Structure formats: C-alpha cells, structure tokens
Amino acid sequence: MPALNYKHLHYFWMVAKSGSIARASEQLHLTPQTISGQLALFEEMQGETLFRKQGRNLELTEAGRLVLSYAEDIFALGRELEEVLHHRPTARTVQLRVGVSDAVPKTVAYQLLEPAMTLPQTLRINCREGKLELLLAELAMHKLDVVLSDSPMPVTANVRGYSHLLAESGISFFATRELRARLTGAFPELLDGAPLLLPGEDAALRGRLLQWLDQQQLHPKITGEFDDSALMSAFGQAGAGVFAAPTVIVDRVIRQYDVELIGQTQAIQEQFYAISVQRKLTHPAVLAISQAAQQNWVQAFSPGK
C-alpha cells in the first residue's frame, strides 16, 4: 500500500470544497489540467473513484465522502498545529483576540478575562463584541483566538469549532428600592404581576427564565426586552423593571447600578463557554481563563451550592 500523498489529498479537498476543478484551480493558482491529472493519479493510487460528474460540477462518490471526512480532520489538525506554534509562550507580548457575544454581561466578561492579566508575559487584549454568528465567522477566519458566549456553538453553525464550558452560575433578581417597596410578598411570588425586563431572543438565559416563571405559575408584566445586558441593567437602574443577572456578579451589580437584591434561584443556570477552533485550549491566556473559571466559578456556583 503506497504512502498517502498529502499534496494529492489537499488537491482533492479543495476540489471537494469548491465543487469544481476550475474553481479549485483559481484558489490554488494551478492549471485545471494539473489538478485533473493529480486527482486521477490520487484515485488510481487509492483504487477508488472519488468523484462523478454532475453537469458542470463534480459530485462526491460514497468513497469520496469518506475521504473528505478524513481530510477535514487532517487539515483542521494542521491549522490547529499552526495556532499552537503561533501562540507558544515566549518572552514577547502575548496577544489575545477575543470576541464577546453581546448576550454575555460585561461584568461577567471582565471577570472571566481578568485571570489572563496575571500571566507572567505582557498581555495585550483585543476585545470585540457582537452577535455570536458574526464572531464565529471571524473565529473561522482566524481573526479571533476565542469567543466567549452564553451558549455552546450552534449545531447549525457552518464553522468547525469546539465549545469549552468555562463556568455556570445561578440567577439573582434586582430592583430599585422604590420598585422593591411596591412589590408585595416573598420571593419568588413577588414577581407575579411585577414589571420585568427580559434578555433578548439571542440570549440563552431568556428561554430558561421564561420556563422557570411558567413552572412557578408567575406572570410578570414584560416591560422591555434587550439584546445588550448592560442596557437592560441601565433600564433596571432607572426603575423600569426587575432584571436578572448571574449570581456570581451580584455584589458588582448592586454597587454599579445601586439596586437591591430581591431574590435568587439555582433552578436557572446561566452557562458561559469559550469557543475555539481547537479541540484543546492551548493559548496561554485562554488556558488561564479556563483554569481560573473551573476553580473559582464552577465549584462555587454549581447547582446545589
């Protein structure tokens, strides 16, 4: 059995991804004849037909789909190796390019990123905030090292990546002193009929919060919905309604927004993930973030604690 020719495999992979030899030749800066000849040689060496013609395009055979699945993993590992070598700890400044989903509270994002500041190397953080799908696209193009999100990578995302659970926390509810004085009863019954500010539809917390309210047979009045958690908290600070935030940042929320804690529950868990193109986290700053979160957050704020 001859050794696998990885140059031939790369040509095959490019043709399979682009759908035609012509498009692959443009991307590889080679003539179509060269690629066609190399593909024929690759098929001859493997003893399998990998493509069949479908109009002007090429369609993978069953054997071709099998080879493509392995090629995807092989070249993903190659990109991962490049990332690992690029981010090896050195005496130079370590750059961390992080995307923060706008569903992640700013205070949580800072608390997650803070341990990276303790690295012995000089750290330079470049933070970008936005919708998760846009950040994942930049991650796929290696414009970001990691994305912080309140949910794992969607199964529908057209991006090869891996979700690493960093931390989880119960939920606390806050209101101004004036609003709290108008609410009657104990928690959580006081939420029934109370004005409530909800996270936007992209936030993972929204569905869990609504489900919990339904289970408790509570029917608050939804007075606002916000994609940005900081904006929701600002409206809460102005007395527009009760709002929720992770219990792990309860002290900071009270200080920053001058509000009162009106109740807590562990029945709702908010989770935070690091999404990377690597199966294993290797960037020194991301490793510091992950290790600190596992030690300080998951243990302290896991269900039942």
N, C-alpha and C positions, 0 to 999 in steps of 0.2 A: 504494500500500500504506500504510494508516494506521500511525502510530507505535504501538508496543506500549504498552498501558496497564498499568503495573506494579501499580496497585491491583487491577485485574481479575485479573492474574496471581497476586497474593497471595491473593485470594479462592479462585481455582481451586486453588492449592497447599494451602490449609487444608482445603478440601473433600476433595481427593485424599488427604491425610494422615489425616484423621479418618474418612473413609468415608461421610459423610452431610452434607447441608446443615444438618440440625438440630444435630448436634454442632459443626460449624464455626461456626454462628451463636452458640452458647453461648460459644465461645472468643473470637470476635470482638466479642461484645456487640452484635450486629446481628440484625435480624429475619430469619427464613428467607426471607421474601418479597424482602427487599432483596438477599440473596445470590443467590437464584434468578434474579432479574432481571438482576443484574450478570453472572452466569455465561452467561445466554442472550445478552446483548449481547457478551460476550467471544467466544463461539462464532461469533456472526454476523460479528463483525469479522475473525476468523481464517478463516472459511469452512470450519470443521471441527466435527464433533460430537466432544466430548471425553469425555462420559460416556454410559453406558447404564444403565438401571435394572436392578437385580438384587435382587428382593424389596423390602425396605425400604431397602436400601443402593444406592449408586451404584458402578458398575464403570467403570474407565477403558477407553476405546477404544484402538486402536493409536496414533492421533494423540494421545490424552490421555497415554499413557505416554511418548511422545516429548516432549511439552510438560513433563511432570513432571520428566523427567531434566534438562532445561534449567533449570527453576525451582529444583530442588535446588541446582544450581551457583550460580545467581544469588543466592539468599538465603544460601547459605553464604559467598559472597564479601562479601555485605553484613554478615554477622556478623563476618567477618574484618576488614573495614574498621573496624568499631566497636572491635574489640580493638586494632588498630594505633593508632587515635587515642587510645584509653584509656591505652595503655602508652608513648606517646611520651616520650622522655627529658625530664625537667624538673628544676628545682632542688629539687623536693619529694622526699619519701621514695619510693623505688621499692619496691613490694610484690611479692614473688614467692610465689605459692601453688603449691607443688609436691607432687605425690603420688609416693611412692616404693614401688614394688612390693616386697613382703616377700621376694621372691626375690633382690633386689639386696643384696649385702653392705653393712652400714652404713658400713664404711670406704670402700668404693667410692663410695657415695652422697655422703659428705663430700668425697672427693677430686674428684668431678665438680662439686659445688656450690661448692667453695672459690673458684674464679676469680671468681664473682659478687661475692665480698666486696671485690674490688679496684675495683669501679665507683666513679667519682667521686661519684655520688649516694649518699645514705644508703640502705642496703638493709635491708628487713625481710623475713625468710624465714618463711613458714608452711609447715611440713612435715607431711604426713600419710602414714602408712604403712598398707598393707593389700593385699588381693587385687587383682590387676590389673583384673578386670572391674568391681569396685566403684569403683576410682579412675577408670576410663574413663567410668563413668556420671556421676561428679562433673565430669569434664572436659567432657562433653557439655552439662552444665547450667551451664558456665562458672563453676563453683565452684573450679576449679583452672586454672592457666595452662599447666602442663605435667606430664606423668607420666614418671618415669624407670623403665625396665623392662629386663629382660634378654632381651626378645624384642620383635619388632615387633608392632603391633596385630593381633590375630587377625582373619582374614578373616570369621569368623563373628560378630564384634562388631557389635551394632546401633548403632554410633556412627560418625559421619563424622569421621575424623581422619587424621593423616599421621604416619608414623614416620620419624624422622631419626636415622641411625646416628651415635652420638657417639664410640664407642671400641670397641676389641676387644683382647683380651689372651689370651695362653697361660695354661696352668693349672699351678699348683705344688701339691705334696703335702706335708703336715706331720704330725708326730707328736711326742709327748713323748720325752725322752731315754731313758726307761725302755722305752717301746714300741719305739723305734728299735733299741735294743740287742737286742731279741728277734727282730727281723726279719733274715733271712739273705739274702745275695746282693746283687746290684746292682739299681739301679732300671732298668726297672720290674718285674723279676722278683720283687723282694721283696714286691710287693703280692699275689702268689699265696698264698692262704690267710690273708692278714693281715686283722685286723678293720678294716672300712671304714664310715665314716659317709657317708650319701648325702643330697644335697638332696632336698626333697620333689617330688612329682609335678608341681607347678606350675612348677618351675624348669627353664629351657631347658637348663641345664648337665647335668641328670640324664641325659637321653637320649644326649647326646654322650659323657658319661663311660662309661655302660654299653656303648655301641657300641665305644668305644676299648678297653675292657677285653676285650670279646669278640674284637676283632681281634687283640689281643696274646695271646689264649688265657690270660688271667689270671682266676682265680676267687677273689676275696676273700670273706670272710665278712661279710655285711651285718649290722652290729650296731645300726644306728639310721638313721632317716630323719627329716628335719627341714624344715619349711616355712620356719623362720626361720634364716637363715645364722649369725646371732650365737649362737643357741642351739647350733647344730651345732659351732661353733668352741669354745664353752664345754665341751661334752662331749669334744671333742678335747683341750682343755687338761687335762681330768681323766683322760686316758689311755684313754677308751672306744674309740678307734679312730683310724685315719688319716683325715684330711679334706683336701679340696681347696679352693683359693681362687685368684682371679686372680693371675697373676704380678706384675701391676702394683702389688699391695699387699703383696708378700712381706715386705718389711722391717717394715711395720707389724704384720703378723700375728705375726711372730717376737717382736717386742717386747711386743705386747699380751697374747699368750697363752703366752709362754715355751715355745715349741715349736721343733723343728728342721725345717729344710727337708730333705726326703728325696729329692726329685726334681722335675723339670719336664718339660713337653712342650708343643710348639707344635702338635701334631696335634689338640689340643682347643682350640677358640677360644671364649671367652665374649664375647658382644657386649652392648653397652649402648645403649639408644635413648632419645631424647626423643620423646614422643608429644604432638602438639598438634592443635588444631582448624584450624591454619593450614598452608597449603602451604609457606610460607616462614616461618622463625622471625623474629619481629620484637621480642619482649620483650627489652629491653636486657640483663637478667640471663641469660636463656636463650641469647642470642647470645654472651655472654661465656663461658658454659659450653661451648657448641658449638665455638667457635673455639679455646679452650684445649685441649679434648679432641682436636680434629683435629691440632693442632700437637704436643702432648706425648704423646698416647697412641697414636693410630693409627700414627704414624711409628715410635715406639719399640717397640711391641709387636705389630706386624703379623706375619703368618706369614713365617717365614724369617729374622726378625731375631734 
